[in-house]
Amino acid sequence: MKYHITKTISPQEFLVAKEKVTEALKTEGFGVLTEIDIQATMKKKLDKDYKPFLILGACNPNYADKVLSIDPNMSALLPCNVSLRELENGDIEISAVDPIAAMASLGNPMIEPLAREVQKKLARVVEAVK
């Protein structure tokens, strides 16, 4: 089962790509709650070199509220992660969790339509970044 929505964009300034992703998330009603710098963390903890690599914890409060109202334990699956990483050739991969793979398979029919709606929003986010 595919668990992410992915796109590769041409080489560009990594922080510019991050801003484009952040703006696309805002357009779809998401805010960034957390930011994990994989490159810095791996260097600090393991003295291992990574190319630029970020995980953005994105949340759409309206959908989070709906999901948590149905099943508060779904909090373990929030926020929706969106990652950016520089590839060996300089391209940048943008990848978002597929909420259908993460949530809909848990067997709660009330969650499935919400997961589909969030999937469409995240797909638009990934597609919007050029």
PyMOL commands that set and color helices and strands:
alter all, ss='L'
color gray80, all
select helices_A, chain A and resi 14-27+38-46+61-70+72-77+99-102+104-106+112-128
alter helices_A, ss='H'
color red, helices_A
select strands_A, chain A and resi 4-9+31-37+53-59+80-86+92-97
alter strands_A, ss='S'
color yellow, strands_A
deselect
rebuild
show_as cartoon
